[in-house]
Amino acid sequence: MAQTLSREELASALDSAYSKLDALLDGVAEADAFDTVAVDAWTVHDVLAVRVWWAEAVVEWIGAGLRDETPQTPAAGYKWTQTPALNQSVVEASAGTSVRELRDRLRAAVAALRRYVGTLEDDQLLSVGVFSWTRTWPVSRWIAVNTITQYASLSKMIRRVLKSNNQP
């Protein structure tokens, strides 16, 4: 997702990507396939946990920006070049987290991001450099790459898992 979306395009794409993912997650639950490997050594549960973490992180970063704070991105103790290690730490930390909790957290994070899409001023959502943590991207693009793009990739993984398990 290279281009920056308008407020309306972002809202529509976020709603669509999340609803498609949520429906696919229902299928994984029915197939009891959350422990099936989806990519590399990560299970569907693991990838879901990482997607949840990133959505929650963006919610936190936007909140910090609104409070005139500068969050440490991507996370305390990690540089952007270390995101694979950060993602692995998320997988390890979420090992005991139930799928229900992950799905509830994802729903809450998407709802919070959706509220931000609807309530941020145009410059806060669509302009570069309004918040220090956004660097060279507008907030809208941060939301898009950490939700829409990631939900599409997880959806693709889930479809592959369900197909390999002979599910529709």
N, C-alpha and C positions, 0 to 999 in steps of 0.2 A: 504494500500500500504506500506508494511513493508520494502521491499528491495529498494536499490538505483538503479535507472535506468541509463543506459548509455545515452550519449548525443542523440544518434539516437533513442533509445527507448523512451526517454522523449519527444523528438520532435514529434515523431509519435503518441504517446499516448495523448499528449496535443492537437495536431491537431484533432485527432479523437474525443476525449471527447468534445472539444469545438464545433465542427461541429454538432455532435449529439444533444448537448444541444441547439444550435442555431436553429436547425430544430424543435425541440420540442417547443421552445419558439414561433416559428411561429404558431404552432398548438394551443398554449394557446391563442395567439392573435386572431386567427380565431374563437376560442370558447368563446372569451371574458371572460376568466377565471382567469385573474391575481388577482382578488379579492377573489378567492376561497381559503379556508383554505387548506394548503398543509401538515402541521405538527403542532401539538399542536394548538396554537392560531395564528400561522403565515400563512399568505397568500403566494401564489406563488410570488407575488411582494416582500413581506418581505424577503423570503428566497433568492430570486435573489439579493436583495440589500446587504444582508450579504455576499453572494458569491462574489459580485463585490468588496466589501470593502476589503475582504481578498486578492484577486488578486492584487488590487491596493497597499495594504500594503506591499506585497512581492516585488512588483516593487520598492516601496520606500526604503525598507530595502536593497535591492541589490544596488540601487543607492547610498545610504548612505555608504555602505561597500566599494564601488568603490572610494568614496571620502575620505576614511579613517575616516569616522564618525561611531559612534555607535548609531543606532536608539534605541529609547525606545520601546521595544516590550512587549506585543503585541500592546499597545497604551499608550499614556500619561495618567496617572492616573489609569491604570489597570495592574494587575499581571496576569500571565497565569492561575491562579486558578479562575480568575474573567472573563473568556471569555464568559460565559453565559450573564453576565451583559453588557459586551462590545457589544456582538451581539444584545442584546435588545436595547442598545443605538443607534446602527446603524439602526435598524428597525424604531425606533422613529424619528431619524434624516432624514430618507429617505421617510417618510410618504407622503410628497408632491412632491417627485421626480417622473417624468413620467417614464413609462416603456421604452419608446424610449431612454431617457437619460441613464437609467441603462444599456440597451443593448449596447448603444454606448460606455459607459465607460467600460463595460466588454470587448467589442471588442478591445478597445485601450489597456487595461491591458494585455489581452492575446497576442496581437501583441508585446507589450513591453517585456513580458516574453519570447515569442518566439525568439525575437531578442537576448535577454540575453542567451538563450539556444544555439544560434548559434554563439555568439561572445565572451562569457566569455572564458578565458583560461581554460584548462582542470582542473587544480588544483582549480581554483575559482569555477567551477561548480561542481566538483566531489569529492573534498577532504574536510574532516572535519576540522574545525578550521581556515579556511582562513579568514573569517570575524568573528568578535567577537560575533555578534548577532546570528550566526548559531548554537552555542553551540555544540551539539554532532551529528548534522546532516550536510550533505553537502547541498549546495544551491539547487542542483537538487531535493533533497527530499523535501525541503521546497516548491519548485514550485509544485511538484507532489501532495503533500497533500492538498495544497491550491487551486488547480485547478482540476486536473484529478479526484481525489477522491471526491471532493466536487461537481463537475459537474455530476458525476455518481449518487450521492445521490439525487441531485436536479432533474436529469432526471427521476429517479425512482418515485419521488414525482409527477412530472408532468404527467407521464404516468398514475399514479393512479388517479389524478385529471381528466384527459381527459377520462379515462375509466368510472369514476363515473358520468361524464357529457355526457356519451354515444357518445364520440368522438373516432375516429380510433386511 
